[in-house]
Amino acid sequence: MPTFSYRALKADGKIAEGVLDAAGRPDALRQMETLGLRPVNLTEKLSAVSKNGSAAGNAAGNISFKFGSKKVSAKELETFTRLLSSLLAAGVPLSRALVILQKEAASPVAREKWKSVYDQVVDGLSLADSMAKSPETFPRVYVAMVEAGEAGGFLDVVLAQIAEFQSREKELKSKVMTAMLYPCILLVLAIVVLTVLLVFFIPKFQRVFASIHGSLPLITQVIIGASHLLRSYGLLVGAGAVGIFFLVRTWFSSEKGKRTWEGIVLKSPLVGPLIAQFAMARFCRMLGTLIGAGVPLVQGLNVARRSIGNQILVDAVAQSIERVQQGGRLGQSLSDCRTLFPGSVLEMISVAEESGKLDGELVRIAVETETDLDRNLKTAVAFAEPLMLFLIAGFIGIIFIGMLLPVLSMSEYIK
């Protein structure tokens, strides 16, 4: 029979520690409840025999497990959130709801994660604190919203809002990915075409140009040089490009590099406004959702600003939150974030504050912004497609002209 070590609170508030022999974790918890103990920590102790006997099996299990994905998918997290909200709204206790979700988990990874959350909750942790220990599954914004729901006593409402927010955000991201698919295909096609021209097409002309007396045009020399470099040192060039990519990616992952990149993206003429629109839609929907669920404004602002994504915009909103804490109105406090909030949006927020309909107005602004973002994204993609085709035609045209100029020189020389 398994042995459990426990640490618990007695009725007089003192800490008690000890061990129990129980058929399983639920049985150990029932025994502690019979003894009048409130569990703080409960862990199963493995005997020396079981440790030695299962060492090889555990090692093999660990090795095989590494080949699978350890991350819970976004769809599984959304399902978990929605079902947990429904169970809590139906009056099911949190611990029992987590047991039900654990049994109905679609994958072993999700089942293990929900079990971990359940174990920590029955050990005395809050749901938000137990989720915070798994940041790879539960984002900081998710945990912050759950914490607000627990503190306000409307956890089921907040979870329903989180599930709705996840669904809409997934839909918006799907639209972005779908819109960018064709331009990415064109970019890959351009790289393949240029590589084929430089590796297989240019060398045939190079033999003809070797018989020409006199120097070749500069553009022809550059094209032949690029062809020679790619044919002779193609692997080194590819390895160098990959190395540079990872170095740049590592630098952009740092705090300074990330801020630099985000600043460049925000200032870019085509992508910058789309990024700002996307951030504003997320912020307004999150804040409207939280306020509608009963979360205080300042707390809702602190949670919603984490959903923006761009750290430069997050810092700008943080300064506005300080003004709200000092007694300022939300519309006026956000007026310095003109990159994120246009004047018309600020005016709508100010009017909604005065009429007491801030939550509904913020959600409405988010819906309209997402619709406008979808339209602007389609326009940007419609512009990107001919631009990519123009670049492909331009590169091929440059190579054609570079190869044609020496031929014309040869005809002039023959005359």
N, C-alpha and C positions, 0 to 999 in steps of 0.2 A: 504494500500500500504506500502511495507517495507520502512524503513528509513535507510540510509547508512551514516556513518560518514567517512570523508575522510581527508587525509593529502596529499598535492600535491605541486608540484613546479609550480610557476607562470612563465610567460615569462621572467621576470626580474631576475629570480633565487631565489626569496624569497619563503618561505614556507607559504602555505595557508591551513587553516583548516576550516571545516564546515560540514553541513549535507545536504543530498539530499533525496527527495522522488522519488523512481523509482520502476518500475515494477519488476526489477531484477538487478542482478549484471551487465550484459552487457548494460542494459539501463543506469545505473549509470555511467558506463565508457564512454558511448556516450555523456552523459550530461557534464561530466568533460572535454571531448575533445572539445565540443562546447564552453565551457567557457575558453578554452586555458590553461587548467591545465594538468600537467603530473603527474599521480597518483604515490604516494609513498606507501600509505597504504589505503585500502578500506575495511571496516568491516560493517556488517549488525547489526543494533541495534534492539533488541527485545523489544517490548512493555511489560508493566507490566502484561497486560491481557494475552498475549500469553505466557509469562513466567509461570504464575500461571496455566493457562489452560493446558499447555503441560508438566508440571512438572512430573505428574504421567506417562504419555506416554513416556517421555524421560528416566525416571528411568527404566521403563519396557524394553525400547529399549536397554538401556545400559546393563541390566542384560542378556538379550537374546544374545546380541552381544558378550559377553565375552565367551559364549560357542563355538563360531566359531573361526576359525583361523584369526588372524589379520595380517598375514604375506603374502606378495605377493610371489607366487611361482617363482622358477627360470625360468620355461618355460614362464610364463606371462611376466617376466622382459625381457627375450630374445626377445619375440614377440614385446613388446613395443619398445625396442631399434631398432630392425630391421625396423619396420614400421615407426618410427620417422625419421630414416635415409632416408628411401625411400621418405617420404613426403617432407622433407627438400631439398633433391636432386632434386625433381620435382618443386621446387620453391614455395611451400606452406609456408606461414609465420609460425613462431614457435607457436604463440598463437593459430592460427587456427588448426595447426597440433595436438596440445595438446587437443583441443576440440574434434577433430575427434577420437583420441585414447581413450579419456574418454568415448565417446558414444559406441565405439566398444570393450570396456573392457569385458573380459569373466566372471569376478566375481565382486561382489559388493565391495570387499576389494580393488581390483585393480582399480576399477572405482573411489572409494573415494580417493585413493592415487594419481591417475593421476589428479583428480580435485584439490587436494591440491597443486600439483606442478603448475598447470595452474593458480590458484588464486595467488600464490606467484610471478609467472612470470609477470602477468599483473599488479601486485602491484609494479613492478619495480626491483625485484630481478633477478639476472642472473639464467640461468637454473642450473648451477653447485651449486650455493648457495641454491637454493630451494631444490635440491636433497640432499644436505649435511644435511638438517634438518630431513631427514628420513634415518638414517644410517642402520636401520633394513632392508630397501629395497634396497638402493643404497650403495654398498661397497665403501670404501675410494678410492680404485683404480679406480672404475667406475667414481666417482666424479672428481678425479684428471684428468682423461682422457678427460672428458667433459669440464672441465675448460681449459685444453690445447687447445681443439678444438675451444672453444669460443674465446679464446685469439688470435688464429691464423687464424680464419675465415674459418675453414674447419670442422665445427661441424658435417655435414652429413657424411663426410669421416670417422671421428673418431668413430661415432656411428655405422657405418657399420663394422668397425674393431672390436669394442667392441662386437657386436653381433656374429661375427665370432669367436672371442676369447672365448666367453661364450659357444658357441656350441662345440668347440674343447675341452674345459676344462670339460664340462659335459660328453662328450664321454669318456675322459680319466678317470674321476672319476668312471663312470659306469663300465669300464673295471676293475678297482681296486676292486670295490665292488663285481662284479661277480666272480673275481678270489679268493676273500677271503671268499666267501659264504660256499664252501665245507669244508675248515678247521674249520670254526666256527661251522658248524653242527657237525663235528667230536668232537670238544671240548665239546659241549653240551652233545653229546652222552656219552663221557667219564665220565662226571660228573654224569649223570643219572645212568650209569652202576655201578659206585663206590658207589653211594648212596644206590642203591638196594642191592648190596652185603653186605654193612655194616649194613643195617637196617634189612634185612630179612634173609640173608644167614648165617651170622656169629653167631647169637644167637642160632641156632640149634646145631652148633658145641660146643658152650659154655657149654651146658648141658653135653655133652660127656666128655669135658675136666675137668669138676668139679670132676669126679671120679678118675682122675689121681693123684697118689701120687707123690709129688715132684713139683718142679717149672717148669713152661712152658718156652719154648724158648723166648728170648727177642722180636723177631719179632712177635711172636704170641701174647705176652702180649700187644704190641703196637697196633696191629690190633683189639684185643678185647676191649682195652681201647677206641680206636676211635669209635668202634661200640657202646659202652655204652654211650659215650659222645653224639653221634649223636641221639641215641634213647631217651635218658633222657633229653637232653638239646638242641634238634634240633632247636626249635624256637629261643632260646636265641643265639645259634651259628649263625643262619641265620640273626637275627637282628644285632648281633655284626659285622658280615661280611658286611652287608649293611651300618652300621654306619661308619666302617673303610673305606669303598669305598667312601662314601660321604666326609669324612674328607680328604682323600687323593686327591680326585677330587677338593675340595675347595682349598687345598694347591697348587695343580698344576695349578689352575686358577690364582693364584697370580703371580706377575711379577717374583719373585725369583723362585717359583716352576716351572713356565712355562719354564724359561731358563734352570733350572736343568734337567727337563724332555727332552727338546729339545736336550740338550747336550748328554744325555744318548742315545737317539734315534739315533743321528748322529754317535755315536761311536759304536753302535751295528753292528756286522759283516754282517748281512743279510739285515736288514731293513734300516740301515744308508745309504748305497749307493743308494738304491731306492728312499729315501726321497731327497737326494741331486740331483739325476737325474730329479725328478719331479720338484723341485724348479728351476733348471737350465732351463728346458724346458719352464716353465712359464715365467721366466725372459727374456729369449732370444726372445720368441714369442711376449711378451709385448713390449720390447724395439724395436724390428724390426718393429712391427706394428706402433708404435708411430713415429719412424724416417721416415718410409715410408709415414706417413700422414703429414709430415712437422714439427713435434715438434722438437725443439732444443735438442741436445744430453743431456745436463745437466738436463734439465727439464724432458726429457724422462727417464733418469736414476733414478731420484727422484720418478717418478711415478712407474716405473717397479720394483724397489726394494721392494715396498710395496706388490707386488704380490707374493713374495717368500714364505711368510708364517712363516718360521722359523726365530725367532728373532736373533739368533746367526749369521745366514747367512746374515740377513738384516744389522746387524751392520758391518759385514765384507765388504759388498758392499758399505755401507755409507762411509767408509774410502777410498775406491777406487774413489768414486765420488769427494771427496775433491781433490784428485790428478788430476782428469780431469779438475776441476775448476781452478786449478793452471797451466793448460796448458799441462798436461801429456796426452799421447795417451791412448785410452780405453784398448787395449790389455795389455799394460804394467801395467796400473793401477789395472787391475783385477788379476794380477799375484799372489798376496798374498792370494787370495781366492781359494786355490787349492782344498779345500773340495768341492767347488761348480763347479769350472772350471778346467778340466784336461788341461795338457799342449797342447794337440793337438787342443782343442777348442780355447785356447788363441792364438795359432799360426794362426788359421783360421780367428779369429777376427782381428788380426793385419794386415794380408794380405788384408782383405776386407776393412779395413780403408784406406790403401794405394791406393787401386783401386777405392775407392768411391762407393762401393757396399755393405756397412755395413748393410743396412736394409734387403736386400734380403738374405744375408749370415746368418744373425741372425735367420730369419724365417726358412731357410733351416736347420740350426743347431737344431732348435726346433723340426722340423719334424723328423729328423734323431734320435734325442734323445728320442722322444716319441715312435718311432718304436723300438728302442733299449730297452726302458723302458718296453714296452709291452712284448718283448721277455724275458727280465730278470724277469719280474713279473710272467710270466708263469713258468719259471724255479724255482723261489722261491716257487710258489704254488705246483709245482710237487715235490719239496723237502719237503714241509710242510705236504703234505698228508700222505706219509709213516711215517714221524716223529710222527704225531698224532696217527696213527695206532700202531706204536711201543710203544708209551707212554701208550695207552690203554691196549695193551697186557702186557706191563711191570707191570702196577699196578695190573691187574688181576692175573698175574703170581706170584707177591709178595704175594698177598692174598692167592693164592692156596698153595704156598710153606709154608706160615705161618700156614695154617690150616693142612697141611700134616705132618709137623715135629712132632707134638705131637702124631699123629696116629702111626707114625713109632716108636716113643718112647714107646708107649703102646705095640706094637708087640714085641719089644725087652724085655719089662718088663714081658710079658706073657711067653716068652721063658725061 
